[in-house]
Amino acid sequence: MADTIWYTRCPVPTASGVAFQRDMFAEEFDGSDFSVRNIKELGREKADSHFNHALENCFREGGSIPPLWARQGGADTVMIGLTFLSDAICFYARPDSGIKTMKDLKGKRVAMGVRPYIMIDFMKINGHKAWDCGLRAHGMTLDDVTLVEVEVNDDMHSHINPDPTTGEKPPGSLMFQHELDALNRGEVDAIWVKGCQTRQMERELSGQIRLISDLLYDTDNLELKVNANPRIITVSGNIARDNPDAVVRYLQVLIRAARWSAEHPKDSAQTLATELGVSLDDINGAFVENYQNKLWPNLSAETMHLLSTQQSFMLEHDYLPGKVDLQAWCDDSFLRQAYERENLTWAA
């Protein structure tokens, strides 16, 4: 009987999502000593492994906050790849508020959704960082506004590892519904939204919200676009030590998925829209231009630096009790071998 390799992914554009939809893991590992399966099959009991990486034989591709937090807490993981794909990070007010620019937010209340039920509230950190970067991009600081915590009672586990073949899909703009409700009740003066949910919300709520700023277009500073990205590819330490060939083969699948995405941008856009549960119109304005060519796993100095800025923010605001040694955590040997086997230039 084949050993199981588990994988988990976030509802964001990833090579893992493309590979899952196109059955590329099955193609690579069919007839081998391993089968690759979604951790969702393990049910709620193991679902938190997406955050704490407590499950052995597991790969994860997704936002950087849980992997950093888990590693700092002693999780036995290895960082084997990164991707950086800029999202829309948007700030909205009510059309009747008189708020038209970020400067108009001085002295105002801005929403930050919080989910106390999650072991690591990555969305709170995303919101905190979004406001920090959005304000700094316009010459302001967090001291210029009042952060208002809006408690969100949703089911984050239901958003992770969606299976489009079953009709299941991520929640789209509903992920920010509580913040939107607070805005409409007058409890806050502005909200933030990211990714394809921005365009979906603008389409569905045309005339009901006013866009103040979008960091995707309003700044060229990549550090200000870091918001749970770079996305990290991690693997359980036991696989890295005991079955390094399986790690290389897994990365080969991600490289093939990234290559297919780059070579088939229209099909890739539809695949990623399905992955995220949105329309093509929503996804095509929500990410950096040519986003279909941004799924290549790498460990470049620039991407590592961008990851360090995410960690620095978490340390500064006490979301991490101590620093992760990124260089010690990273092992580039697997990715180097994977690119060599695919006859592609090492994407340092």
PyMOL commands that set and color helices and strands:
alter all, ss='L'
color gray80, all
select helices_A, chain A and resi 15-21+24-29+39-42+44-46+49-52+65-72+102-105+122-136+142-144+156-159+164-166+172-184+196-204+215-218+222-225+237-242+244-263+265-276+280-284+291-293+301-316+326-329+333-341
alter helices_A, ss='H'
color red, helices_A
select strands_A, chain A and resi 3-9+34-38+58-62+77-83+89-93+109-114+146-151+191-194+210-214+231-236
alter strands_A, ss='S'
color yellow, strands_A
deselect
rebuild
show_as cartoon
